[in-house]
Amino acid sequence: MRTDLHRHITESLDGVRNLGILAHVDAGKTTVTERILYVTGATYKSGDVHDGTTVTDFDPQERDRGITIFAAAVSCAWDGHRVHLIDTPGHVDFSDEVERSLRVLDGAIAVFDAVAGVEPQSESVWRQADRHGVPRIAFVNKLDRAGADLDTAVASIRERLRVVPLVVQLPIGREDAFVGVVDLLRMRSLVWAGGGAFEEGPVPDALREEALRRRRSLEEAVAELHPLALEEFCADATISAPTLAAVLRDLTRTGEGVVVLCGSAYRDRGIEPLLDAVVAYLPSPLDVPPVRGVGDGTAGGAVEERAADPEAPLAALVFKVNATATGRLAYLRVYSGTIRKGETVLDAGAGRTERIGRILRVQADRNTEVDRAVAGDIVAVVGLKAARTGATLCSPSAPLVLEPPSVADPVVSVAVEARRSVDAGRLAVALARLVEEDPSLVVRADPETGQTLLSGMGELHLEVAVERIRRTHDLDVGVGRPQVAYRETVGRGVSGVLYRHVKQDGGAGQFAHVVLDVEPLEGAAALDGATGPVGGAGLAGAARAAGGDGADGGAAGFAFRSAVVGGRVPREYVRAVEAGCRDALAEGPLGGHPVTGLRVTLTDGATHPKDSSEMAFRTAGRLALRQALRSCAMVLLEPVVEVTVTVPGDAAGGVMGDLSARRGRVSGSAARAGTVVITATVPLAELFGYATRLRSRTQGRGTFTTRAVGYAPAG
């Protein structure tokens, strides 16, 4: 009996798909999501971004601005499969929302504009998905637009993302005349002549030769990548549709190839085949590797694996928290086991128990209550009093701590204050709730001015946060001018910095003697910081990405090692020196900014038989590194971004000149559909208020997007 039940549950898990929609802003992610919900019957009417009637963009700010700001989870069913879908933001300022979503997803649909192809944020979210090992399929959207071209978009996928695109469809008609696609696997046409479902038929005669040529190219491409396809291709000079489907599934899951489909979500064309591809090619919870975590909930615990088995001990990760008027709503992915309404679970990282009040199957801002959730489910729970984003909920009898989503360092800060002194306490509560919901926001007090500083990922990120305070908490808030987050790094190091810490004030004294070498961290890249992912280039960015290896005890942007011989400094004191050095990184000598991109080597030291202690060596490490940094040639770093500006051709010259005046370096320009697309690298500090300036120069016709690329020396 139990075996039959277990088999049924396992089969049901095979029918689950946890996926996200990833793309650059305005590529059509939310429209794709809305059409998926409509086609699957989850909604009775398809929402529209322009009308503010979408399901997933339910926040008032999202509807006012016409962009996705907060990742929203929805569920639907297709062809006997349950699909949990997360619509993610496309704007660079909200990339941490994407990061948290990718942490719990098994697959993704990457949406590309058929005119623009791969855009800056498309590339960024693609790299984020690479880091998490999330399999993807691609959907080239907006084929009905003027200038749309599938082949050009596919070429940009190949060149910019460095993947092998496997195109499985051929458009029928161009631009306004786009009406359907040819399915190259089954050699059939799918035409959406009007509203409603598509009509299936033979390949149009005018496209037959082209379809056969593209089918042949697809067969040759997969034969180069997969031994099963190569074997059949060599034996039969062709590959059957079932074999192609199986091979495409394998290549998608390994990341060796990316299946590419096309359509127009706005005109309801191409969504059904896209859903079929989700079911056919993207993995279920049973297809992904077991989740790994620390077994006993401590840093020194053994690494354990938990498979997607509803009868295994519970392991679930909280990836998002919403503080609503009716209580805290925690979104979680159940990796193993079963979570039930009313049961007590352990927040393993915090070491406290929590009670599950209610379990909700989420439909953006609407939900349906259920009694339980099993491995593979993405649900929301009510009743958690203290669990935060990144918390692991598990069985009290089987503790496990899963790796939490990473949080990027903020790059922009503003001073916020309540205009009425009586509202200061309410503002503090509002800021605490904001940080609880969005860990990429940081609140701190400026030690010099006493102001409260709110830091985030960009100007828009902070605008949205402040507006939420005003709307949600009905507070009148004053906001200061944005300031960027500078960093300091070592341009030229020093050797043999000696520091003796001696303190004797009665009783046990303190004695520590250390000698340090300080040098730039290897792999910290060139000083220009103009390439690479977020935080991935420039002296600070590359150092933060490279970090240093585990043998050196390195962390992001800092590496430490000991070259002491003969036991002159015991191991426990070496760890204390490292901790002291990390303490010293909080403030650099140039302006009190955080220090990054350096390697510290402990070369010598001495101890006292009675007065030496870990505290003494930690103090010595901190003060020694501060002394060393004052002797180093230090470099001030500022965040830089890649700006992509789209303007009318007659305004291109003026826009380029303006970017140069903002200390920008123009790296390229290209004509596209009557406009010019200009790419430049610009210091973030120079872009505050740029949107207004650009609209003025282009009579409101210019647009721009940004992508963080790291840090570079301040000009």
N, C-alpha and C positions, 0 to 999 in steps of 0.2 A: 504494500500500500504506500509506504513512504517513498519507495523507489519510483513509483508511478507519479506521485505528486512532485517529487524532485525533478523528474524528467519534464513534466508539464511546465514547471517554473522556469527551467533552463531553456526550454523552447520559447517561452514567452520573452525571456531576456534577449534571445536572438532576434526578436522582432522589435527591439527598442533601438532608436537612433537619437543620440544626444549631439546636437550640432549647433553651430553658430553661423551667423551671417557676417562676413568680414568684408570691408571695402573702404575706399576713400570716401570722404564726404560728398554727397550728391551723386554717388554712383547708382543709387536705387535700392539700397539694402532694405529700407523700411517698406518700400513698395513691393519688393519681392516677398517679404514676410507677409504683408497684407494679402497678396494674391495666393500665397500658400494656404493661409487660414481660410480664405474664401473657397478655394478649390477643394480643400479637404472637408468642407462643411463645418469648420469650427466657428465661422461667422456667417451670418445670413446676408451681409452686405460688405462689399470690399471698400475699406477705408482709403482716404486720399490724404497725402501729406499736405498738399496745397490747401485743402479745405479744413485741415486740423481734425480729421475724423478717424485717424489711425488708432489701432488697438494698442500697439507697442509704444508709440510716442504719446503717452497719456498725460505726462506732466505739463502743466500750463506753459512753462518756459519752452519745452520742446515744441509745442504747437505754435507759440508765438514766434519762435526763431526758425521753425521749419527744419530743425536738425535733431538727430538723436543725441541725447546727453547721457541718459542712464540705460545700462543694459537691462532689457526686459525679457522675461522668460514666458513662453507660451507653449501649449501642448496641442497636438492634433493627431489624427490617424490617417494613414494612407496605405491601401493595399494590405490590410491586416497587420500593419506595423504602427507602433506608437512613437511619435516624433516629438521630442522635447527640443524646442528651438529657442535660441537666445539671439535677439537682435542687438548688435553691439554698436557703439558710437563710431563715427568715421573721422571725427576731428581729432587732431593730434593732442589737444589739451586733455582729452578724456581717454588716452591710451591705457591708463591704469584700469579702467572699466573693462577694456578688451583683455588685458592681462589676467584679471581675476576670472573672467569668463573662460578664457582658453585653458585655464588650470583645471577646469572640471568637464571639458568637452571631449568627445571621442572623435569628432569630425567637424568639417566646416565647409560652407559654400563661400567661395571668394567671388565677389561680384565686381565686374569691370565695366566701365563705360566704353561702348563700341566706338566712340569718337576719340576719347582721350587715351584709351588703353590703360596701361599701368601708370598710376599717378603716385605722387610721393607717399601719401599715407597708405596706399595699397601695398607699396613695398615694405613699409614699416610693419603693418599688421601681418604680412606674409612672413617676415623674419620672426615676429613674435610666435607665430604658429610653428615655425621651424624649431624654435627653442623648446617648445612643448611637445614636439613630435606629433602634431595633430594632422591627420590625413585630410586632404582637401580635393574638392572638385571645383572647376571654374565655370562661371556663368557670365558670358559676355552680353550685357544688357543694353537696352536702348538702340536696338538695330533699326528702329523706325526713325531715328534722328537724321537730319541732314549731315552728310559727311561720315556716317557710320560705315565701318568696314571691318568685317570679321578677321580677315587675314592680317590687317595692320595691327589690330588688337592682339592677335595671337603672336605676332612677331615681337611685340613689346613684352609679352609674357615670357617668351623664350629668352630675350636679350636681357631684360632687367631683373627677372627673377631667377634666371639660370636654371630652368627646369625644362623637361621635355613635355610640351603640350600635345595631347592626343585628342584631336578634334573629331568628334563623333557625329557632328551634324553639319549640314550645308544649308544656308539660308535660301528661302524661296522669295525672290523679290528683294529690292534694295530700297532703303530709306522709307518714304511714305508707302511704297508698294510692297513692303515686307508683310507677308501673310502667313508664313509657316516655315517649316524646316524639312529637310530630307534626313531621315534616320539612316546613317551609313552602316550600322550593324545589320539591320533587317532590310535595308534597301526599300524603304517605304516613305511616303510623304505624309506629313501631318500639317493640315491647313486649318487655320482659325479664320474662316470666311467672315463670320459675324460674332456676335456675343455667344457665350456658352462654350460647349466642348468642341474639340477639334474633329475634323473629318480625316479618316485614314484612307490612303489610296496609293496607287503606283507612283513611281518616280516620274515627274513630268518629262516628256520627251526632250524638251530643250535643255534639261539639266542632267540627262542620263549619262552622257559621256563624262561630264565634270564629276558627277557623283561616283562613277566607276574609278576615275583617276584618284579621287580623294580616298575612296575605300582602299585602293591599292596602297596609297601612301600610309594609311593607318596600319594596314597589315605589316608593311615593311618596318614601320617604327616599332611596333610591339614585338616583332620577331627579333629585332636587335636587342630588346630588353629582357625577354622572357624565354627560357629554354623550351617550355611547352609550346609556345607559339612558333618558335623557330623550327621545332621538330615537325609540326603539322604543315608549316609553310614549305619546308623543303620536300616533304613527302607529296603534298597535294597541290603545290603552287598557289595555295590560297588558305585562308583561315576561316573556319565556320563561325557563325554568329554565337553559338553557345561557348565555343572556346575563346572567342574575342571577349565576351562578357566576363568569363572567369579570369582571364589574364588581366583585363582592365581592373578588376576588383583587387587582384594581387598587387599590381603596380601602384594603385592608389594607396593602398594600405602601407606599402613600403616607402612611398614617396618617390619612387623611381620615375613615375610619370604622373601627369595631371590630366584627367579627363576634362575636355572643354565642351560646353554646351552653349547655346545662344538663344536669344529671344528678346521680347519686349514686355517687361512686367507691367508697365503702364497700360498697354493694350491687351493684357491677358494672353500673351502668346509665348509659349515655351515653358509654362510652369509645370504642366503635367509630366512632360519628359524629364524635367529637372527633379521632380519628386521620385520618379522611377529610378533615376540615377542615384539619388540619395539612398534608396532602399537597396539598390544593386551593388553599389561600389563602396559606400562608407561603412565603417565597422560598427558592430553592436558592442555592448559592454563585454560580451564574451570574447570578442576578437582582440581586445587591447590587453597589454600585459597587466598582471596583478599590481595593485597599488602597493607602494612600499612605504614603510614608516618605522619609527623607532619604537621597539616593542614595549618597554616598561614605562614609557613616558619620560625618561630622563635622557640627558645628552649622551650618556655613556651606554645606553641600552643597545641591545642587538637589533639589527635591521630585520624586520619581518615583512612578509608579503601577505596580502589578503586578496583572494580571487573574488570575482563577481558571483558570489554564491549567497542566496537569500538565507541559507541556514548556517552560514559562518558567523562568527562574532561581528557585531556591528562596528562599522568604520564609516564615518561621514564627515565631509569637510564643509564648513560654513564659508561661502565665497562672497556673500553680500548681506548687509544688514540694513533694513529700513526702519527708522523710528517713526511710526505713524501715530495718529491721534489716539488710536485704540490699543497701542502697545508696540513692542518690538517685533518685527517680522524678519526672520532669519532664513535666507535661501541656502539650501545645502544640496550637495550631491552625495547620494548614498553609494558607497563603493562596495560594501559587503554587508551581509546581514539584513535584518529587517528592523525598522523603527516603527513603534506603535504609539498611538495616542494614549497619553496618561502614564507612560513608563518613565523611569528615571535613567538618565544617561550620564556619562562622565565627560566633562570637558578636560581632556587629558593634559593639555598644556597648562591650564590654570590649576588643575588638581581639585576642581570642585564639581559637584553634581548639579544637574539641571533637570527639570521636569518638562516633558513635552505636553503642552496644553492642547494644541490642535495641529493637525497636519493638513496642508492646503495644496491642491493641484492648481498651479498658478496659471492665470490667463491675463498677463500684464497686471492691470489694476483690479481685475476681477479674479475670483477663485472659487474652487469647489472643495468642500471639506471631505477628506477620506480618513479611514481608520488606520491605515498603515502605508508605508512606503518600503519598497524592497531594493536590493542592489540594482544599480542602473538607473534609479529614479532621480529626477531633479524636482524638488518640492520646496515649499516654504513651511516653517513651523512657527507657532506662536507659543510663548511661555518661557522662552530663554531669558533669564534676567541679566546675565553678564557676558555671555559668549560673544566674542567679537569676530570680525572678518579674519579668516585664517584659522579659527579654532577647529579642533578635531573632536567630534562627538563619537563616543565608543561605548562598548559594554563595560561597566565597572569591573567585571571579572576578567576582562581581556584588554588592558590599556594599550593604546597605540596613538602615536603622534605623527600625523601626516605633514609633509612639507607645505607650509602656507604659501599663498601667492606672493610673489616679490612686489615690493613697493618702490617706485622710483623716487629719487630725491627731487624735491620741489625746486623750481628755478626762478620763480617770480614771487614777490611779497608785496602786500599792501598793509598799511596801518588802518585798523578799524576801531571805531569808538561809538558808543551810544551818544546821541546828541543830547539826551537828557540823563543827568547823573543818576536818577532813580532807576534807569533801565540798565545800569552796568551789570547787575547780577543776572538779569534775563539774557543779556548778550553773552555772558560767560556760559550759561546753560545752552544757548543756541549754538555757540561755537563748539562746545563739547559734543553736542548731538551731530553736528556736521562732520567732525573728525571721526566719530564712531561709524557713520555711514560711509565715509570716503577716506580711507587711510592715506591717500596721496595728498590730502590737505594737512598742514601742520600749523598749529597755533603756538606762539611763544611770546614772551615779553621781551622787548628790547631793553637790555641792561642799562643803556645810556639814557634813553629818553623815557623809559617806562611805558611806551606805547605797546598795545597789543598788535602783533603782526600775524597776518594770515598768509601762509605761503602755499603755492600750488603749482600746477604744471604749465600755466600760461595765463594771459590776460583774460581770455574768455572763461577759463576755468574759474578764476576768481570772481568775475562778473556774475556768473551763474550762482556761485556760493553765496555772495552777498545778497543777490536778489532772493534767494531762498530764505535767508534770514528775514528779509523785509516782508516777504509774503507769508511765510509759514508762521513766524513768531510776531508779526505785526510790530516790528521795531523800526524806528527811524535811526539809520546807521550812517555815519560819516566815514568816507573812505579816502585815504591818502593816495598820492601818486605812486604807481607801481615801481618797484625796485627789483633789479635782477639779483640772483644769488651768485656772487663771485666765489672763486676758489683760488687757492695759492698752491704753487708747486715748486719743486726744486729744479732750477736751471743748471746749476753747477754745485756739486756737493762738497763736503769737507771730510777730512779723515782725522782720527785720533783725538776726538773731543773728549776730554777728561772731566769728570764731575765727581766730587766727593761730597756726600751728604752726611754731615756729622751734627748730631743734636744731643745735648746732655743738659737736662733741666731737673735733675733729681730722679732717682729710681732708674729703671732700665732706660738706656739711651737708644739712639738710632745711628747706625753706621752702614753706609753703602758706598762702594767705589765702582764706577762704571766707566768704560771707554767705548765710544760709539763712532762708527763711520756712517755717513749719510750720503746717498747718491740718488740720482733719478732712477725711477723704476724701469727696468728693461722692458721694451715693448711699449713704452709710453708714446710711441709714434712721433710724427713730425709735429712741429708747433702750430701748423695751420689749422688742424682740427676740422678740415672741410669735408671729410668723408666718414662713412661708417654709420652704425646705428646710434640710437640715443645713448649718449654717454660712451660711445665706442670709439671716439677719435679725439685728437688733440692731446696735450700732455695730461690733462685731468681725465678726459673721457676715456682714452685708451687705457690709462692706468686703472681707471675704475673697472673697465671691462676685463683687463688682464688680471688685475688683482694680485697676482702672486700665487705660487702653488702651495699646496697643502704642506709640503715638507718644510717650507719656510714660515709656516704659520701665517700666510698672507690672507688679507681680506681685501675688499674692493678698494683699489687705489693705494694700498699699503702692504708692504711685505717686510717681515722681520726674520732674522736668522741669527744664530749664535755661532761664533767662531772661537769661543773660549776653549782652551785646552787645559788639561791637568786638573780639572775640577775646581778651578779658582772661583767659579761662580756656580753654586749648586743649581740643579735643574729647576727647583721650585722658585728660586730667585730669578732665573732667566725668564720664566713666565711672568713674574711680577714686573720685570723691566719692560717686557713687551706691553703689558697692560698700561704701564706708565706712559710709554711712548704713544699708545693709542689715545690716552687722555690728552696728550699735548697736541694732537691733530685738530682739536676743536677750534683752536685759534692760531692763525699764522702771524708772523711778524709784520707783514705789510699793512694789513688793515683789520686784523682779527677775524679773517675769513677761514673756513675749514681748509685744511691742507690735504693734498692728495698727490698721488703719482710719485712716491718715494720708497726707497728701500733703506732700512736701518740694519746695520750689522753690529752686534755686541762683540767686540774684539778682545776685551780684557776686563778685569775687575778684581775686587778684593773684598773679603768679609772680615767681620770681627766675631770672635767666638761667643760673645755674650750679646752684643748690641745689634747685630744684623738680624733683619726680619724681612718678611715679604713686603710689609708696609714701607720699610725704609728703602728697599730696592724699587718699589713702584714710584715712590717720590723721586728717587734719584733718576729713574728712567724719564719721568715727565720733565723734570728740570733740565736734565742733560740734553734732551731733544730740543727743548725750547732754546737753550743756549746755542746748540748746533745750528738751528734754523736761522738764528740771527747772524751767523757767520756764512751761511750759504748765499749763493746768488739766487734770489727768489723771483718768481714770475707770477704776475697777477693774471688770472684766467677769467674769461667771461663766457657765458653760454652763447652759442651760435646756432642759427637755424638755416635750413635750406628753404628758400622762398620760391614758389612757383606762381608767377603772375600771368594772367591771361588778359590781354588788352586788344583793342582794335589796332590794326596795323599802323594808322597814322599817329597813334599815341606811344608807340614802342620806344622811340628815341628819347622822349621826355621821361618815360618811366625808367629806362636804363640809367639816365643821368641822375635821377633822383635816388636810385638804389646805390649808385657809386658815391653820392654825397652822404649816404648813410653808412659809409665804410663797408659797403657790400662789394662782393666780387662776382660779376656776372660770368656764369660758367657755360651758358648756351642759350640759344633762342631758336624757335622753329615755328614756321607758318602752319596753321591748322584751321581749316574751315573758315577762312576769312579773318582769323585772329592771329596774334603772335603770342606764343607761350615763352616766357622768359624765366630762366632758372638762375638763381644767385644765392650765394652764401652771405648772410648778414648777421651782425651781432644782434641778439635779442633786444638789448636795450634801445636800439635804434628803431624798433618796429612799433613802439607804443604809439597809438593814434594813427598808424599807417593806413588803416582802412578808410578813414575820412580823407586823407591826403590823396589816396589813389582814386577815390570816387571824384574828387575835385579835378584831377588831371585828365580823367577819361570820361567826363560827363556822366558818371554813374555806370559806365559800361565795363569797367575793369573789376576783376576779382582776383583774390590771391589765397593761397594756402601755404602752410608752413610745416616743416618736419624737423624736429630737433636732431642735430648731428653731433653734439658734444660741446667741448670747450676749446677756446683758442686764446692766445695771449691778448690782453686788452690793448687796444690801439691808443 
